[in-house]
Structure formats: C-alpha cells, structure tokens
Amino acid sequence: ITELPGEAVALIVAVLAILVARAIVVYGLGTLHDVLVPQRRIPGRFKHVMYWGGLRGAISVGLALSLVASVEDLGEPLVRQLQLMTFGVVLFTLLVQGLTIERLIRRLGLAEKSEAALEQQRTQARLYANRAAQRELARLRDEGILFGDLWAAMDKHYDAEIDITRDHLRNHLQTHPELEADMYLTARVNALRAERQALQDAARRGLISEHVLEELTLDVNNHLAALEFMESDAQQSEVVATEQSQLPMEEGQT
C-alpha cells in the first residue's frame, strides 16, 4: 500500500480503463439485449447498478500474483507495476464502489416500496399486532390476572379490529392483485425456511441422519432458489412497467 502513491498516474489510468470497459460491456450489451428481446428489456436503473456494482477482488489479486512466474519474460519493474495497479483497482472497487453502491441503489429508487406495497405492510402489521395483543390477553386471563368478563370485552374489541383490518386487506388486494402474488411468494419462502429449520432441529435431536438432512435440505434449498428467482423477476417486471408508464410523461415534457 505504501508504494501506491508513487504509481498514482498508472492507478488513475487503470481505474478509468476498467470503468470505460465495464460501461461498454454493461450498456453496450444491455442495449443490444433490449433490441433483440424488447419484451424482456433491462431497466436503465438496473444497468446503472450493474455498472457501478462491478466489484472485483480475489480473482484479480490472484492473477496479479501469478505474474511472478513471468518476471523473466516481462521484467520485474513491469510485473511490479501491474501488481500495484491491480491492488489499486481492487481498493477502488472495494472502498469507493463498495461504500457508495447502497446510496446509488437508494437514489435510483430500487430499494423503495410502492405506496400500495407499504399500505399492505401497514395492514399486515396491524393484524400481527392485534393477534399478539389477543395472545397476551389470553395469557393474563389464564394466569388469573385478568377477570373473565374484562377479558371478553377486550377480546371482542380486538376481534372487531381484526375483522375491519382483514376486510381492508382483502379490498386492497383486489385493487392491487399483484400484491397477492408477492404475499404468496413471501409466505412460501418463510414456510420453506421453517422446513429447513425443522430439519436441522430433527438432525440435532438424532431423529434423522446427516445423509437424510443433506438430501432434504438440498431439496428445500432448490425450492427456495426458484422462489427467490421468481421474486426478483417479479420485481424487475414491476420496475419495467413503472418505467414504461413514465415514458409518455417524459415524451410530453420534451
């Protein structure tokens, strides 16, 4: 690291070279893909993240260190300079790109939920909270801390709140049917994770062998991977639809 300042010009050239090369690859091939497959085009915001998120590390360093065997052919000064340039580029990608990629994602709006999705989460949170309150009231009743008539009145109040919230959620999902598919995917993912946890618990208790654990866990992981792919594909489709809906507005402004 102490030798890097002495190669400042070479480091700047190397960083600019990788940025230009990645821009050509990401935006060039991305544009070609959009032309060839217009129904599955890559949103512009995704391209920006792909471009800036090109973090490199272990492979680049490994290739640079392997140049030691080529000292006789290339010369020690050139090998040393190439190694320093590689370390400099890796530091740039890890420190600059790595520390700013999250901010870029937020600035592009890729980490934000739509208002409809936020309203769904608020409604589900109310249901979850009301159910938790009912369980706590039942515990207080069972322990004799809360009298039966008082518990019945409070429980009835929460039942009414839950019915209202459920109706609101049902109407909201009818208005935004795409959210119901997201709910299904989320619930299915949580169920599969619970299955995987149960398999691990069964193995710890000695109910199943390691072979059976690995076999069944692999099956669960495959299902999880498929669902996560479906979820990411649905999110990308939502972004594409949002961008396409904004095109007429942008054309009208121009």
Beta strands, then each sheet from edge to edge (+ up, - down):
end
